[in-house]
Amino acid sequence: MKRLLLILAALPILLLSCTAEEPLPPETTAAETTAAETTVEETSEAIPEELSISLAGADISEYIIIHNGSKAASEAARELRAMISKAVGCTLQVKAHTAKETEREILVGKTNRAESAEVRTSFPRPNVYYDVRVVGEKLVIMGEGKATLEKLTEELTSYFSTLKKAPTALEGSIISGDILAEIDKNNISMAERAEGTDLRVFHWNMAAPYLDPNVTTPPVVYTDNVTRGEDIADMILQYMPDIITTNEFYASHNGNTVFFDAVMNELSEYYVCLDSPYDKDKPEAGADAIKGKTINSNIIYRKDIGLEVVSSAWRYSTQKTNKSASNPMGFIYYHGSHTAVFSYKGQKFILSTAHYADSRSSNQWAREQLAAVEDAQAAPGTPVPVILTGDMYTSFNSSSSDSGYNYLAAKGYLDAQRKALVNANKNTSYGTFHKIGERQTNRISEDFVWYTEEIQALCFKVLANKISDDASDHYPVMADLKFK
C-alpha cells in the first residue's frame, strides 16, 4: 500500500506534461486521438494486484476518455490516460466527442454529452470553476481553460495522495472549487464585478493572426493560432463580460479563419453582433452599413442575459498610407467602426467600437465614429446613453489640442481610465500598447472605454497578465458600468 501511495503522489495526475507520449500536432486536436497508442513506461516494481479503480460498479479499464477537441482538453485527456496507465496498468482509448457515445465514458471538459452539460450549467462562469463527479455511469471532469485546469491538477494530486486503501470506488462529488482568488492578483481585483454593475464591457485589440503570410507581426511566443485563440478566449471567460469589442479580429483574414474560429468556438455563450439572429430578421441601420461583415471592429455580446439588439451598422473609411519606391500607391488602411443600439432590462444604450488609423488623423476618425453614433441616435425616441470603445490611436498625453482624445473629451465623453470611481491599476497612465511577450505598462494608453454622463463607471482596469503579455501587442481593458 505504501508503494501505491508513492506512485499516486508522484504522478502528474491530469495536466502536467507527460514524458510517455509525444505531443499531438495542432491539426489533430479536433479529431479522434486513438490512432497511436502510447508506450507505457516500465516501473521498477510490479503494481500490486489489489490496486484497482472503479466507478458505477465497473473497473476503470472498461472506460473510454472523451474530450471536446480543444487543445487544452485533448492534452488533459491524454495525460489522464497516462496517469491511469501508470496507476492500474491499463491503457484507455482517447476520443473526441464526435465519436459515438458509449455507456462508460470519462468526460474531460465541455463535451457534447448530457452529463457534461449537467455539471457545466451549474456554474455561472465555467472558466473559473472546476468540478469532478460521477454522474450516472460516467465520470465528469469539468474544467475549462488553462488556469482552471492547472488548479484542478493540484487538487486531484492532493486527493489521490490521501487515498488510504485500494481498491477505490469513485462516486458522487469528488473535487470542486474555483480560481477566483488567483486570476487577477495585480492591484485591485476585478475577478468579481463592482457592486451595482449593470454592464461589464471588455475591449481588446487582439492583433491579426500569426503565421499569416500577409501579416508582418512576428509569432514571438505562440507557434499556432489555435493555442493563442483558446488562451485569449480563456482569459475573456474568466471575467465573463456582457459585451466584448474587438479590433484586428477578422472572421477571415486573407482567407485565414483559424484564429477567429479558435476564439469563437470557446465563446459559446456569445453572439457576434452582425452574425446573430437579430441580423437575420431585421434590416441594419445607418450609413454605409455592410450586412454580414465583421472587418476589424466587432461587437460580441452574451446571449443569455437579456441583451437585445435594436439596430446595428458597420461602416468603414479608407486611407492610403506608407508610399514607397516598391509600393508607390501605398496600402489601403481600413478604419472600421461598428455601432449598435441595445436594449437591456428596459434601458436602451448605444455602443460603438472603432479602430482609428493613426495618431495624425485621430481627430478625423473620432469625428467619423461620433457621426455613426449620431446616425444611431437619429432613430425615433429620446437620445440614449453612449459607450465608445476601441484602439483609438490617440493618447491622453497627446501634445495636439486637436487630437482624437481631446475631441471626444470636448464632446462630453468621459474616459473610464481616468473617471471611474475606482482605477483598479491604481495608475491612470497605465499603458495598453506593448511589445509582444513583455510586460510594458509604461508605454502609451490608446485603448479606451468612453461613456456619456448618463452612465457611471464604477471600476476600470488594464488587464496585464501572462496571456495578454504574449497574445497581442495591446492589453485588453475592462469597465464595470452603471446606468444612472
C-alpha positions as CSV (number, residue, x, y, z in Angstrom):
1,M,0.0,0.0,0.0
2,K,2.8,2.4,0.8
3,R,4.2,1.8,-2.7
4,L,0.8,2.6,-4.2
5,L,0.6,5.9,-2.3
6,L,4.1,6.9,-3.5
7,I,3.2,6.1,-7.1
8,L,0.0,8.1,-7.0
9,A,1.5,11.0,-5.2
10,A,4.3,11.3,-7.8
11,L,2.0,11.2,-10.8
12,P,1.2,14.2,-13.0
13,I,-2.4,13.3,-12.3
14,L,-4.2,15.2,-15.1
15,L,-2.5,18.1,-16.8
16,L,1.2,18.2,-16.1
17,S,3.4,17.2,-19.0
18,C,3.8,13.5,-19.6
19,T,7.0,12.1,-21.0
20,A,5.3,8.9,-22.0
21,E,3.6,10.5,-25.0
22,E,4.6,12.7,-27.9
23,P,2.5,16.0,-28.2
24,L,-0.3,15.9,-30.7
25,P,0.3,18.0,-33.8
26,P,-2.1,21.0,-33.8
27,E,-4.1,19.8,-36.8
28,T,-5.2,16.6,-35.0
29,T,-6.6,18.2,-31.8
30,A,-10.2,18.2,-33.0
31,A,-10.2,14.6,-34.3
32,E,-10.1,11.2,-32.6
33,T,-6.8,10.6,-30.9
34,T,-6.7,6.9,-30.8
35,A,-4.6,6.2,-33.9
36,A,-1.4,5.7,-32.0
37,E,-1.3,4.1,-28.6
38,T,1.2,5.3,-26.0
39,T,4.1,3.1,-24.9
40,V,3.6,2.7,-21.1
41,E,6.8,3.3,-19.1
42,E,8.1,0.2,-17.3
43,T,8.2,0.6,-13.5
44,S,10.9,-1.0,-11.4
45,E,8.4,-2.7,-9.2
46,A,5.3,-4.6,-10.1
47,I,2.0,-2.8,-9.3
48,P,0.1,-4.6,-6.5
49,E,-2.6,-6.9,-7.8
50,E,-5.2,-5.5,-5.4
51,L,-4.9,-2.0,-6.9
52,S,-8.0,-1.0,-8.9
53,I,-10.2,2.0,-9.5
54,S,-13.9,1.6,-10.3
55,L,-17.0,3.6,-10.8
56,A,-20.6,2.7,-11.2
57,G,-19.6,-0.9,-10.4
58,A,-17.3,-1.2,-13.4
59,D,-13.5,-1.3,-13.5
60,I,-11.9,1.8,-14.9
61,S,-10.3,-0.3,-17.6
62,E,-13.7,-0.6,-19.3
63,Y,-13.9,3.2,-19.8
64,I,-13.1,5.5,-22.8
65,I,-11.8,9.0,-22.3
66,I,-13.8,11.6,-24.2
67,H,-12.7,15.3,-24.8
68,N,-14.2,18.2,-26.7
69,G,-11.4,18.7,-29.3
70,S,-9.8,21.8,-27.8
71,K,-6.1,21.7,-27.3
72,A,-6.4,22.1,-23.5
73,A,-9.0,19.3,-23.2
74,S,-7.2,16.9,-25.6
75,E,-3.9,17.3,-23.8
76,A,-5.7,16.8,-20.5
77,A,-7.3,13.6,-21.8
78,R,-4.0,12.2,-22.9
79,E,-2.3,13.0,-19.6
80,L,-5.2,11.4,-17.8
81,R,-4.7,8.3,-19.8
82,A,-1.0,8.3,-18.9
83,M,-1.9,8.6,-15.2
84,I,-4.4,5.7,-15.3
85,S,-1.9,3.6,-17.3
86,K,0.8,4.1,-14.6
87,A,-1.6,3.6,-11.7
88,V,-3.5,0.4,-12.8
89,G,-1.6,-0.9,-15.8
90,C,-4.3,-0.4,-18.5
91,T,-4.2,2.0,-21.4
92,L,-7.6,3.6,-22.2
93,Q,-8.7,4.8,-25.5
94,V,-8.9,8.6,-26.0
95,K,-11.5,10.0,-28.5
96,A,-13.0,13.3,-29.4
97,H,-16.7,13.8,-28.6
98,T,-17.6,13.4,-32.2
99,A,-17.2,9.7,-31.6
100,K,-20.3,7.6,-31.0
101,E,-21.4,7.8,-27.4
102,T,-20.9,4.7,-25.2
103,E,-22.1,3.7,-21.8
104,R,-18.9,4.0,-19.9
105,E,-17.0,7.3,-20.5
106,I,-14.7,9.7,-18.7
107,L,-15.6,13.2,-19.9
108,V,-12.9,15.9,-19.9
109,G,-14.0,19.5,-20.4
110,K,-17.0,20.9,-22.3
111,T,-18.1,17.8,-24.2
112,N,-21.4,17.3,-26.1
113,R,-22.6,14.7,-23.6
114,A,-25.6,15.4,-21.4
115,E,-23.6,14.7,-18.3
116,S,-21.0,17.4,-19.1
117,A,-23.8,19.9,-19.7
118,E,-25.4,19.0,-16.4
119,V,-22.3,19.8,-14.5
120,R,-21.2,22.8,-16.6
121,T,-24.5,24.7,-16.5
122,S,-24.4,24.7,-12.7
123,F,-21.7,27.3,-12.9
124,P,-22.2,30.9,-14.0
125,R,-18.6,31.2,-15.2
126,P,-17.2,27.8,-16.3
127,N,-13.6,29.0,-16.8
128,V,-13.4,29.9,-13.1
129,Y,-15.0,26.8,-11.6
130,Y,-13.9,23.2,-11.7
131,D,-15.7,20.0,-10.6
132,V,-15.1,16.3,-10.7
133,R,-18.0,14.0,-10.0
134,V,-19.7,10.8,-11.0
135,V,-22.9,11.3,-13.0
136,G,-24.7,8.1,-13.7
137,E,-22.2,5.7,-15.2
138,K,-19.8,8.5,-16.3
139,L,-17.0,10.4,-14.6
140,V,-17.2,14.1,-15.4
141,I,-14.0,16.1,-15.1
142,M,-15.3,19.7,-15.7
143,G,-12.6,22.3,-16.0
144,E,-12.2,24.8,-18.9
145,G,-9.2,26.8,-19.8
146,K,-5.5,26.5,-18.8
147,A,-5.7,28.3,-15.5
148,T,-8.6,26.4,-14.1
149,L,-7.2,23.0,-15.3
150,E,-3.9,23.7,-13.6
151,K,-5.6,24.3,-10.3
152,L,-7.7,21.2,-10.8
153,T,-4.5,19.3,-11.3
154,E,-3.2,20.4,-8.0
155,E,-6.5,19.4,-6.3
156,L,-6.5,16.0,-7.9
157,T,-2.9,15.4,-6.9
158,S,-3.8,16.2,-3.3
159,Y,-6.9,14.0,-3.5
160,F,-5.2,10.9,-4.8
161,S,-2.3,11.3,-2.3
162,T,-4.8,11.0,0.6
163,L,-6.3,7.7,-0.6
164,K,-5.9,5.2,2.3
165,K,-6.6,1.9,0.6
166,A,-7.2,0.1,-2.7
167,P,-9.4,-0.8,-4.4
168,T,-11.0,2.6,-4.7
169,A,-14.6,3.2,-5.9
170,L,-15.2,6.7,-7.3
171,E,-18.6,8.0,-6.5
172,G,-20.5,11.2,-6.0
173,S,-18.8,14.6,-5.9
174,I,-15.0,14.2,-5.7
175,I,-13.5,17.6,-6.1
176,S,-14.9,21.1,-6.7
177,G,-13.6,24.7,-6.3
178,D,-12.7,27.9,-8.2
179,I,-9.8,30.1,-9.1
180,L,-11.4,33.5,-8.3
181,A,-8.7,34.4,-5.9
182,E,-5.9,33.6,-8.4
183,I,-6.9,35.0,-11.8
184,D,-6.5,38.8,-11.0
185,K,-3.9,39.5,-8.3
186,N,-2.4,42.7,-9.7
187,N,-3.5,45.7,-7.7
188,I,-7.3,45.8,-7.2
189,S,-9.0,42.6,-8.5
190,M,-11.9,42.7,-11.0
191,A,-12.4,39.0,-10.8
192,E,-15.8,39.9,-9.3
193,R,-17.9,42.7,-10.6
194,A,-18.1,46.0,-8.7
195,E,-21.2,46.2,-6.6
196,G,-24.1,47.8,-8.6
197,T,-22.7,47.0,-12.0
198,D,-25.3,46.9,-14.8
199,L,-22.9,46.2,-17.7
200,R,-19.4,44.8,-17.9
201,V,-17.6,46.0,-21.1
202,F,-14.4,44.4,-22.3
203,H,-12.3,45.6,-25.2
204,W,-9.2,44.1,-26.9
205,N,-7.2,44.7,-30.0
206,M,-6.2,41.1,-30.4
207,A,-3.7,41.7,-33.3
208,A,-4.1,40.0,-36.6
209,P,-3.5,36.2,-37.0
210,Y,0.1,35.0,-36.5
211,L,1.7,32.8,-39.2
212,D,-0.4,34.6,-41.9
213,P,2.0,35.3,-44.9
214,N,0.3,38.6,-45.3
215,V,0.9,39.8,-41.7
216,T,4.2,41.2,-40.6
217,T,3.5,40.7,-36.8
218,P,6.0,38.0,-35.7
219,P,4.7,35.0,-33.7
220,V,7.2,35.7,-30.9
221,V,5.5,33.5,-28.3
222,Y,2.8,31.3,-29.9
223,T,3.6,28.9,-32.7
224,D,0.0,28.5,-33.8
225,N,-3.3,30.4,-33.9
226,V,-5.3,27.7,-32.2
227,T,-3.4,27.8,-28.9
228,R,-3.3,31.6,-29.0
229,G,-7.1,31.8,-29.7
230,E,-8.0,29.4,-27.0
231,D,-5.9,31.2,-24.4
232,I,-7.5,34.5,-25.4
233,A,-11.0,33.1,-25.0
234,D,-10.0,31.5,-21.7
235,M,-8.9,34.9,-20.3
236,I,-12.2,36.5,-21.5
237,L,-14.3,33.8,-20.0
238,Q,-12.5,34.2,-16.6
239,Y,-14.1,37.7,-16.4
240,M,-17.4,36.9,-18.3
241,P,-18.1,40.4,-19.7
242,D,-21.5,41.2,-21.0
243,I,-20.1,42.9,-24.2
244,I,-16.8,42.2,-25.9
245,T,-15.5,44.6,-28.5
246,T,-12.5,43.8,-30.7
247,N,-10.1,45.2,-33.2
248,E,-7.9,43.2,-35.6
249,F,-10.1,40.2,-35.1
250,Y,-11.2,39.1,-38.5
251,A,-13.7,36.3,-39.4
252,S,-11.5,35.7,-42.4
253,H,-8.1,37.5,-42.7
254,N,-6.7,36.9,-46.1
255,G,-8.5,33.6,-46.1
256,N,-7.2,32.7,-42.6
257,T,-10.2,31.7,-40.4
258,V,-8.3,29.6,-37.9
259,F,-7.7,32.3,-35.2
260,F,-11.3,33.6,-35.3
261,D,-12.7,30.1,-35.1
262,A,-10.4,29.1,-32.2
263,V,-11.7,32.1,-30.2
264,M,-15.4,31.8,-31.1
265,N,-15.5,28.1,-30.6
266,E,-14.8,28.7,-27.0
267,L,-17.1,31.7,-26.6
268,S,-20.3,29.6,-27.0
269,E,-22.1,32.0,-24.6
270,Y,-21.8,34.9,-27.1
271,Y,-23.1,36.1,-30.5
272,V,-21.1,38.2,-32.9
273,C,-23.5,41.1,-33.4
274,L,-23.6,41.0,-37.2
275,D,-23.9,37.3,-37.2
276,S,-26.7,37.0,-34.6
277,P,-30.4,36.0,-35.0
278,Y,-31.2,39.7,-34.9
279,D,-29.5,40.3,-38.2
280,K,-31.4,37.6,-39.9
281,D,-34.7,39.2,-39.1
282,K,-34.2,42.9,-39.1
283,P,-32.5,45.3,-41.5
284,E,-29.3,47.0,-40.5
285,A,-29.4,50.8,-39.8
286,G,-27.1,53.7,-40.5
287,A,-25.0,54.9,-43.4
288,D,-22.6,52.6,-45.2
289,A,-24.0,49.5,-43.4
290,I,-22.4,46.3,-44.8
291,K,-24.5,43.3,-43.8
292,G,-22.6,40.3,-42.6
293,K,-19.2,42.0,-42.4
294,T,-17.0,41.9,-39.3
295,I,-13.9,43.6,-40.6
296,N,-11.5,44.9,-38.0
297,S,-14.1,46.1,-35.4
298,N,-16.6,43.7,-33.8
299,I,-19.3,43.8,-31.1
300,I,-19.8,40.5,-29.4
301,Y,-22.5,40.1,-26.7
302,R,-23.8,37.5,-24.3
303,K,-26.8,35.5,-25.5
304,D,-28.2,34.6,-22.1
305,I,-28.6,37.8,-20.0
306,G,-31.3,39.6,-21.9
307,L,-29.3,41.9,-24.2
308,E,-31.3,42.7,-27.3
309,V,-30.0,44.4,-30.5
310,V,-32.4,47.1,-31.7
311,S,-30.3,48.2,-34.7
312,S,-26.7,47.7,-35.9
313,A,-24.4,49.0,-38.6
314,W,-20.8,48.7,-39.6
315,R,-19.0,51.3,-41.7
316,Y,-15.5,52.0,-42.8
317,S,-13.3,54.6,-44.4
318,T,-10.1,54.1,-46.2
319,Q,-6.7,55.9,-46.2
320,K,-3.7,55.3,-48.4
321,T,-0.5,55.4,-46.4
322,N,3.1,54.3,-46.4
323,K,4.0,55.0,-50.0
324,S,7.5,53.8,-51.0
325,A,9.6,53.1,-54.1
326,S,8.5,49.5,-54.0
327,N,4.9,50.3,-53.3
328,P,4.2,53.7,-54.9
329,M,0.5,53.5,-54.3
330,G,0.8,52.8,-50.6
331,F,-1.5,50.4,-48.9
332,I,-5.2,51.0,-48.0
333,Y,-5.9,51.2,-44.3
334,Y,-9.5,50.3,-43.4
335,H,-10.8,52.3,-40.5
336,G,-13.7,50.3,-39.1
337,S,-16.5,51.3,-36.7
338,H,-19.3,49.1,-35.6
339,T,-22.3,50.7,-33.9
340,A,-25.3,49.1,-32.3
341,V,-28.3,50.2,-30.3
342,F,-29.0,47.7,-27.5
343,S,-31.9,47.2,-25.1
344,Y,-31.1,45.7,-21.7
345,K,-33.6,45.4,-18.8
346,G,-35.6,48.3,-20.2
347,Q,-32.6,50.5,-20.7
348,K,-31.6,51.5,-24.3
349,F,-28.0,52.5,-25.0
350,I,-25.6,52.8,-27.9
351,L,-22.3,51.1,-28.1
352,S,-19.8,51.9,-30.8
353,T,-16.3,50.4,-31.2
354,A,-13.7,51.6,-33.7
355,H,-10.1,51.3,-34.8
356,Y,-8.5,54.6,-35.6
357,A,-6.0,54.6,-38.4
358,D,-3.1,56.6,-37.0
359,S,-2.3,59.3,-34.5
360,R,-2.0,62.0,-37.1
361,S,-5.6,61.5,-38.2
362,S,-7.2,60.5,-34.8
363,N,-9.3,63.6,-34.8
364,Q,-10.8,62.6,-38.2
365,W,-11.5,59.1,-37.0
366,A,-13.1,60.4,-33.8
367,R,-15.4,62.6,-35.9
368,E,-16.4,59.7,-38.0
369,Q,-17.1,57.5,-35.0
370,L,-19.4,60.1,-33.5
371,A,-21.1,60.6,-36.8
372,A,-22.0,56.9,-36.7
373,V,-23.3,57.4,-33.2
374,E,-25.4,60.3,-34.4
375,D,-27.0,58.1,-37.1
376,A,-28.0,55.7,-34.3
377,Q,-29.3,58.5,-32.2
378,A,-31.5,59.7,-35.1
379,A,-33.9,56.8,-34.6
380,P,-37.2,57.8,-33.1
381,G,-37.1,58.4,-29.4
382,T,-35.1,60.3,-26.8
383,P,-31.3,60.3,-27.2
384,V,-29.8,57.4,-25.2
385,P,-26.6,56.9,-23.3
386,V,-23.5,56.0,-25.3
387,I,-20.4,53.8,-24.7
388,L,-17.4,54.1,-27.0
389,T,-14.5,51.6,-27.1
390,G,-11.6,51.0,-29.4
391,D,-7.9,51.2,-30.2
392,M,-8.2,54.9,-30.9
393,Y,-4.5,55.5,-31.7
394,T,-4.7,58.6,-29.6
395,S,-3.3,59.4,-26.1
396,F,-4.3,61.3,-23.0
397,N,-0.8,62.8,-23.1
398,S,-1.2,64.0,-26.8
399,S,0.6,67.3,-27.4
400,S,-2.0,68.1,-30.1
401,S,-5.0,70.1,-28.8
402,D,-6.8,68.7,-31.9
403,S,-6.2,65.0,-31.1
404,G,-8.9,62.4,-31.2
405,Y,-8.7,62.2,-27.4
406,N,-9.3,65.9,-26.9
407,Y,-12.1,65.9,-29.5
408,L,-14.0,63.2,-27.7
409,A,-13.5,64.9,-24.3
410,A,-14.7,68.2,-25.7
411,K,-17.9,66.5,-26.8
412,G,-18.6,65.5,-23.3
413,Y,-17.4,61.9,-23.3
414,L,-15.7,60.6,-20.1
415,D,-12.6,58.4,-20.1
416,A,-13.2,55.4,-17.8
417,Q,-9.5,55.0,-17.1
418,R,-9.4,58.4,-15.5
419,K,-13.1,59.0,-14.4
420,A,-14.1,55.6,-12.9
421,L,-14.8,55.6,-9.2
422,V,-12.0,53.0,-8.9
423,N,-9.0,52.7,-11.1
424,A,-8.0,49.0,-10.4
425,N,-4.4,49.6,-11.6
426,K,-4.0,52.4,-9.1
427,N,-2.4,54.3,-12.0
428,T,-4.3,56.4,-14.5
429,S,-1.5,56.4,-17.0
430,Y,-1.1,52.6,-17.1
431,G,-0.2,51.8,-20.8
432,T,-2.1,49.5,-23.1
433,F,0.4,49.2,-26.0
434,H,3.4,46.9,-25.5
435,K,5.9,44.6,-27.1
436,I,4.6,41.1,-27.5
437,G,6.0,38.8,-24.9
438,E,7.0,41.5,-22.5
439,R,5.2,43.4,-19.6
440,Q,5.4,47.0,-20.6
441,T,2.7,49.1,-18.9
442,N,4.7,52.3,-19.1
443,R,4.0,52.9,-22.8
444,I,1.1,54.8,-24.3
445,S,-2.5,54.2,-23.4
446,E,-4.5,54.1,-26.6
447,D,-7.3,51.6,-25.8
448,F,-10.3,53.1,-24.2
449,V,-13.8,52.8,-22.8
450,W,-15.6,56.2,-23.0
451,Y,-19.1,56.9,-21.8
452,T,-21.7,59.7,-21.6
453,E,-22.8,61.4,-18.4
454,E,-25.9,59.2,-18.1
455,I,-23.6,56.4,-17.1
456,Q,-21.2,56.0,-14.2
457,A,-18.0,54.0,-14.4
458,L,-17.6,52.0,-11.2
459,C,-14.3,50.4,-11.9
460,F,-11.8,50.2,-14.8
461,K,-8.7,48.1,-15.4
462,V,-6.0,47.4,-18.0
463,L,-5.7,43.6,-17.8
464,A,-2.0,42.9,-17.9
465,N,-1.1,39.2,-17.3
466,K,0.9,36.4,-18.9
467,I,-1.7,35.7,-21.5
468,S,-2.1,39.3,-22.5
469,D,1.6,39.8,-22.5
470,D,2.0,37.1,-25.1
471,A,-1.1,37.1,-27.1
472,S,-1.2,40.6,-28.6
473,D,0.7,43.9,-28.6
474,H,-2.3,45.5,-26.8
475,Y,-3.6,44.8,-23.4
476,P,-7.4,44.4,-23.0
477,V,-9.3,47.0,-21.0
478,M,-12.5,46.4,-19.0
479,A,-15.0,48.6,-17.2
480,D,-17.9,47.9,-14.9
481,L,-20.6,50.5,-15.7
482,K,-23.9,51.5,-14.1
483,F,-26.8,53.4,-15.6
484,K,-27.8,56.4,-13.5
